[in-house]
Amino acid sequence: MATTVTQKGQVTIPKPIRDHLGIKPGSKVEFRRAADGSVVIARAGDKPAEGKFDALVGILGPGPSTDEIMEWTRGE
């Protein structure tokens, strides 16, 4: 996908790229130079998830302790 640089040095990020990265108005983006000399664009502050469920860890807050779970499953 090609885009044009304006006189102010601005470019429009194509919609498929914005959608893929989850970039919305007001989002911050980061440009990094990769080891091979290419440039990578990413949402600023994002860390890639290691697995497909890693992004969900901790979203519900701290859960019950192991002892509480064992008590619930075994009874009194």
N, CA, C and O of each residue as an XYZ file, in Angstrom:
304
protein
N       0.844     -1.175      0.000
C       0.000      0.000      0.000
C       0.889      1.237      0.000
O       1.810      1.352      0.809
N       0.620      2.114     -0.867
C       1.390      3.349     -0.958
C       0.538      4.510     -0.454
O      -0.688      4.495     -0.562
N       1.199      5.495      0.087
C       0.536      6.719      0.542
C       1.460      7.885      0.218
O       2.650      7.686     -0.026
N       0.927      9.080      0.215
C       1.699     10.266     -0.151
C       2.044     11.083      1.087
O       1.215     11.250      1.981
N       3.258     11.583      1.132
C       3.698     12.445      2.230
C       3.315     13.880      1.883
O       3.604     14.362      0.788
N       2.655     14.562      2.837
C       2.264     15.960      2.607
C       3.471     16.868      2.801
O       4.537     16.410      3.212
N       3.304     18.151      2.505
C       4.387     19.121      2.698
C       4.780     19.230      4.173
O       5.916     19.587      4.485
N       3.858     18.927      5.074
C       4.151     18.960      6.516
C       4.794     17.665      7.004
O       5.094     17.533      8.191
N       5.010     16.704      6.098
C       5.613     15.440      6.488
C       4.616     14.445      7.046
O       5.007     13.466      7.682
N       3.338     14.681      6.818
C       2.302     13.800      7.344
C       1.902     12.769      6.298
O       1.971     13.016      5.094
N       1.479     11.599      6.794
C       0.952     10.556      5.915
C      -0.334     10.033      6.522
O      -0.556     10.136      7.729
N      -1.181      9.468      5.667
C      -2.387      8.809      6.137
C      -2.086      7.324      6.221
O      -1.640      6.717      5.247
N      -2.331      6.740      7.391
C      -2.148      5.302      7.551
C      -3.364      4.636      6.915
O      -4.497      4.932      7.295
N      -3.145      3.750      5.963
C      -4.281      3.116      5.281
C      -5.210      2.398      6.269
O      -4.753      1.831      7.261
N      -6.502      2.428      5.989
C      -7.506      1.856      6.888
C      -7.247      0.394      7.242
O      -7.384      0.036      8.411
N      -6.880     -0.467      6.294
C      -6.628     -1.862      6.692
C      -5.513     -1.988      7.734
O      -5.569     -2.859      8.602
N      -4.504     -1.118      7.646
C      -3.413     -1.136      8.627
C      -3.921     -0.617      9.966
O      -3.623     -1.200     11.009
N      -4.693      0.486      9.949
C      -5.258      1.016     11.201
C      -6.138     -0.017     11.875
O      -6.065     -0.202     13.089
N      -6.973     -0.695     11.094
C      -7.852     -1.717     11.651
C      -7.040     -2.861     12.252
O      -7.346     -3.332     13.348
N      -6.015     -3.305     11.543
C      -5.178     -4.415     12.012
C      -4.479     -4.073     13.325
O      -4.381     -4.917     14.216
N      -3.996     -2.840     13.447
C      -3.279     -2.418     14.653
C      -4.203     -1.878     15.737
O      -3.758     -1.642     16.860
N      -5.478     -1.680     15.423
C      -6.407     -1.124     16.402
C      -6.165      0.352     16.656
O      -6.416      0.845     17.756
N      -5.680      1.058     15.652
C      -5.393      2.487     15.785
C      -6.671      3.264     15.521
O      -7.314      3.096     14.485
N      -7.028      4.114     16.471
C      -8.224      4.946     16.366
C      -7.804      6.402     16.522
O      -6.668      6.662     16.919
N      -8.680      7.362     16.224
C      -8.319      8.763     16.425
C      -7.835      8.993     17.862
O      -8.481      8.573     18.822
N      -6.709      9.655     17.988
C      -6.122      9.921     19.296
C      -5.121      8.868     19.742
O      -4.414      9.073     20.728
N      -5.045      7.737     19.033
C      -4.065      6.703     19.375
C      -2.659      7.228     19.127
O      -2.439      8.037     18.226
N      -1.722      6.770     19.921
C      -0.314      7.101     19.711
C       0.322      5.939     18.969
O       0.046      4.775     19.258
N       1.178      6.268     18.010
C       1.884      5.239     17.257
C       3.387      5.435     17.444
O       3.862      6.522     17.772
N       4.094      4.368     17.230
C       5.542      4.360     17.413
C       6.174      3.813     16.140
O       5.677      2.851     15.556
N       7.267      4.428     15.715
C       8.021      3.956     14.561
C       9.358      3.445     15.072
O      10.045      4.135     15.826
N       9.730      2.229     14.660
C      11.009      1.645     15.069
C      11.745      1.159     13.829
O      11.135      0.726     12.851
N      13.043      1.239     13.890
C      13.855      0.704     12.802
C      14.258     -0.713     13.166
O      14.859     -0.945     14.215
N      13.930     -1.651     12.307
C      14.260     -3.056     12.536
C      15.716     -3.308     12.164
O      16.352     -2.478     11.513
N      16.236     -4.452     12.579
C      17.628     -4.805     12.323
C      17.950     -4.837     10.831
O      19.080     -4.554     10.433
N      16.970     -5.179     10.013
C      17.220     -5.259      8.569
C      17.091     -3.904      7.866
O      17.211     -3.823      6.644
N      16.846     -2.833      8.647
C      16.737     -1.485      8.081
C      15.324     -1.060      7.755
O      15.089      0.107      7.442
N      14.368     -1.988      7.823
C      12.980     -1.616      7.554
C      12.415     -0.856      8.748
O      12.996     -0.872      9.833
N      11.290     -0.195      8.547
C      10.647      0.575      9.609
C       9.357     -0.135      9.993
O       8.587     -0.570      9.137
N       9.142     -0.242     11.293
C       7.970     -0.925     11.832
C       7.096      0.104     12.533
O       7.598      0.932     13.293
N       5.795      0.058     12.282
C       4.846      0.931     12.972
C       4.026      0.069     13.927
O       3.602     -1.032     13.574
N       3.808      0.578     15.136
C       3.026     -0.145     16.138
C       2.305      0.868     17.001
O       2.699      2.033     17.065
N       1.246      0.425     17.668
C       0.619      1.303     18.653
C       1.625      1.504     19.768
O       2.253      0.544     20.215
N       1.787      2.725     20.221
C       2.761      3.036     21.269
C       2.366      2.360     22.576
O       1.197      2.350     22.961
N       3.357      1.800     23.243
C       3.136      1.183     24.548
C       2.640     -0.245     24.487
O       2.523     -0.892     25.528
N       2.346     -0.755     23.314
C       1.863     -2.136     23.193
C       3.014     -3.117     23.290
O       4.100     -2.884     22.759
N       2.757     -4.214     23.974
C       3.684     -5.329     23.995
C       2.985     -6.475     23.286
O       1.811     -6.732     23.551
N       3.673     -7.165     22.396
C       3.002     -8.292     21.753
C       2.690     -9.388     22.766
O       3.520     -9.710     23.616
N       1.515     -9.948     22.675
C       1.139    -11.046     23.568
C       1.925    -12.289     23.192
O       2.185    -12.535     22.014
N       2.305    -13.076     24.201
C       3.091    -14.276     23.939
C       2.214    -15.423     23.455
O       2.670    -16.264     22.681
N       0.984    -15.467     23.893
C       0.065    -16.515     23.484
C      -1.304    -15.915     23.252
O      -1.541    -14.747     23.559
N      -2.213    -16.722     22.703
C      -3.506    -16.139     22.367
C      -4.346    -15.783     23.584
O      -5.298    -15.014     23.451
N      -4.036    -16.307     24.764
C      -4.805    -15.977     25.953
C      -4.078    -14.999     26.881
O      -4.667    -14.536     27.858
N      -2.814    -14.676     26.600
C      -2.040    -13.791     27.469
C      -2.672    -12.411     27.617
O      -2.569    -11.796     28.679
N      -3.319    -11.923     26.575
C      -3.937    -10.596     26.638
C      -5.113    -10.575     27.612
O      -5.528     -9.500     28.044
N      -5.655    -11.733     27.964
C      -6.816    -11.805     28.849
C      -6.439    -11.961     30.321
O      -7.287    -11.787     31.196
N      -5.188    -12.283     30.600
C      -4.760    -12.532     31.976
C      -4.922    -11.273     32.809
O      -4.436    -10.202     32.444
N      -5.616    -11.417     33.941
C      -5.761    -10.326     34.883
C      -6.854     -9.324     34.581
O      -6.988     -8.342     35.311
N      -7.644     -9.526     33.535
C      -8.648     -8.512     33.218
C      -9.827     -8.538     34.183
O     -10.568     -7.559     34.277
N     -10.009     -9.624     34.889
C     -11.109     -9.697     35.848
C     -10.659     -9.361     37.266
O     -11.460     -9.408     38.199
N      -9.409     -9.031     37.428
C      -8.881     -8.717     38.748
C      -8.406     -9.987     39.433
O      -8.459    -11.073     38.855
N      -7.946     -9.845     40.661
C      -7.443    -11.021     41.369
C      -8.589    -11.978     41.673
O      -9.675    -11.558     42.070
N      -8.341    -13.227     41.488
C      -9.356    -14.244     41.744
C      -9.192    -14.818     43.135
O      -8.379    -14.335     43.924
N      -9.965    -15.849     43.436
C      -9.851    -16.479     44.742
C      -8.508    -17.191     44.876
O      -7.878    -17.554     43.883
N      -8.090    -17.379     46.101
C      -6.827    -18.078     46.344
C      -7.010    -19.567     46.084
O      -8.137    -20.051     45.977
N      -5.925    -20.277     45.985
C      -5.981    -21.728     45.780
C      -6.695    -22.395     46.946
O      -7.487    -23.317     46.749
N      -6.418    -21.932     48.159
C      -7.080    -22.508     49.334
C      -8.596    -22.317     49.269
O      -9.347    -23.230     49.613
N      -9.051    -21.141     48.832
C     -10.487    -20.892     48.711
C     -11.120    -21.809     47.660
O     -12.206    -22.347     47.871
N     -10.444    -21.978     46.547
C     -10.965    -22.856     45.504
C     -11.052    -24.290     46.010
O     -12.049    -24.972     45.775
N     -10.026    -24.745     46.696
C     -10.017    -26.114     47.232
C     -11.152    -26.303     48.234
O     -11.795    -27.352     48.252
N     -11.400    -25.298     49.062
C     -12.482    -25.382     50.050
C     -13.841    -25.469     49.346
O     -14.706    -26.244     49.754
N     -14.025    -24.663     48.278
C     -15.294    -24.683     47.540
C     -15.519    -26.037     46.866
O     -16.637    -26.553     46.857
N     -14.466    -26.603     46.308
C     -14.633    -27.857     45.566
C     -14.725    -29.079     46.484
O     -15.366    -30.070     46.132
N     -14.093    -29.014     47.650
C     -14.099    -30.173     48.569
C     -15.167    -30.054     49.650
O     -15.558    -31.053     50.254
N     -15.622    -28.874     49.885
C     -16.592    -28.670     50.958
C     -15.882    -28.455     52.285
O     -14.653    -28.419     52.345
N     -16.650    -28.317     53.322
C     -16.099    -28.054     54.667
C     -15.292    -29.207     55.174
O     -14.763    -29.149     56.284
